[in-house]
Amino acid sequence: MTSSLRTIGAWLARRAENIAAAMLVAMFAAFLLQIAFRYVLGLPIGWTHEISVILWLWLVLWGAAFVVREREEIRFDILYGAVGAGPRRAMALASALALIALYAISLPAVVDYVTFMKVERTSYLKIRFDWLFSIYIVFAVATIIRYIWIAWQSLRGVAPDEFDPTKASSGV
């Protein structure tokens, strides 16, 4: 990969993290507003709960699609860490092909369902459900692209990173 593509990719990754952080801040602000209105002012409001749930849904799927790196994903690494580079490559290829197939097979039905949901709206904010659930389509397409890349790397002979339990962390 050229250095300009790496630079652009790093810039896009930082912007994806910025968007995720902004969603988290907005969700926290809505949560604080909900507490203030309910317990300080005695005026419960429903839209804050709705926006918190919507932002949580978007935050999780946005983060999984664009922020979480492949090495930070949760996996069963007892077997994965116990084998050499060749078997790790085979495991990565097998799981990538399975996930590509599953997401690709489900994608038309997902798009169908999301577009069908344009007839429904949320209770307080009146946001159409097709807009609300559209993040899943973005997530599914990004996941397919990610695993195509992982499969390609495995076919090229690039083994996934070896798991080192002494360096395991929470991702921070």
N, C-alpha and C positions, 0 to 999 in steps of 0.2 A: 504494500500500500504506500502511496506517495505521502510525503510529509504534509502537503497541503490538504489531502483528504483526512489525514489524522488530525490536523488542526481544526478542520471543519467539524469532524466527528466529536472532538473534545469540546468544542464550543456548543454544539447541539446537545451534548450530554449535560453540560452545565446549565443550559436553558431548561432542559427537562427537569433537572433537580430544582431549579428556581420555581418552575410551575408547581411542582409537588410541594415545595415549601410554602408557596403562596396559598395553595389549597389547605394545607395544614393550619396556617395562620387564620384563614377565613373560618375554618371549622371551629377552631378554638375561640375566636371572637364571637361566633354565633352561640357557642356553648356558654360563654360568660354572660352574654346578653340574655340568654334564656334563664340563667340562674338569677340575674339581677331583676328581671321582670317578674319572675315567679315568686322569689323569696323576699326581695326588698320592696318591690312595688305592689306585690299581691295581684299582679295581672298576668296570668299565664298566657303565653303566645305559642302558637303551633308552628309557625313558619321557621323558627330557629331550629326546631327538631328536624323538620323536613330538610332544611339546607345542610344540616350536619350529616344526615344519612346520605344525601346525594353527594356531598363532598367526600365522605368516607369511601363510597363506592368508586368514585372517580379517582381518588387518591390511590387506592389499592391497585386498581387496574392500570392506571397511568404509570405508577411506580413499577409494577411488574413488567410492563411493556418497554419502558424507556429508561428507568433509573437503576434497577437491580441488575447487576452484572451476572454473567453465567456462573462465575466461581462463587458468587454469594447466594446462589439458589440453594434451597434445602434439598438434600439428597440422602439416600441410604449409602453412606460412604464406608461402611464396615468392609464390604466386599470390594468396593471401588478402590479404597485405599490399600487393600492387601495385594492387589495385582500389579503387574508391570505395565509399561506403556502400551504394548500391543493389545492386551485384553481391555485396557481402559479405552483405547481407540474403538475397539469393537463394541464395547458397551455404549459409548457415546453415540456411535453410528446407529446402533439398534434402537436406542431410546429416541434419537432424533428422528429417525424414519417413522417410528410409531407415532410420535407426537405430530409430525407433519401430516401423516395420513389422517389421524383423528381430527385435528383442527380443520384440515381441508375438507374432509367429508362433512363435518358439521357446519361449515361456514355458510353454505346456501340456506340451510334451515335457520341459522342464526340471523342472517340478513332478512329473511322472510319474516321472522318473528318480530325483529326490531322495527321493520317498516310497518308491520301490521299494528304495532302499538301506538301509532300516531293518533288513534282514536281515543286514547286515554290521556288524562292529565293528572298531575299531582294535586292533592287536596287544597293546599294553601297557595302555593306559588303558581299553579296552573301551567307548569312546565310539561310539554308533551313528553310522553314516555319514550317515544322513538329518539328524541334528543338525549334524554337521560340515559338510555341503554346503548346509545351509539358508541360509547367508550369500549364496550365489549368487542365490537367489530374491530376497532383500532387495536385493541389488545390481541385479538386472535390473529390478525394479519401480521402484527409485529412479532408475535410468537412464531408464526410459520416462517417468517423471514429469518429470525434468529436461529431456528433449528435447521433451516436450509444451510446457513453459514456453518453451523457446528458439524453437520453431516459432510459438507464440502471439505472442511478442515480435516476431518477424520479420514476421508478418502484420499486426501493429499498426503497423509502420513503424519499429520500433526496431532500428537496425543494431548488430551486435556491435562491440565496441571495435576501433578501428583498431590494427593491430600497429605498435609502435614499436621497431625493433631496438636503439635506443640504451638502452632500458629493459628489455631482455630479461635475465632472471636465472634462477636455479635454483629460484625460488619462495620463497626465504628473504627 
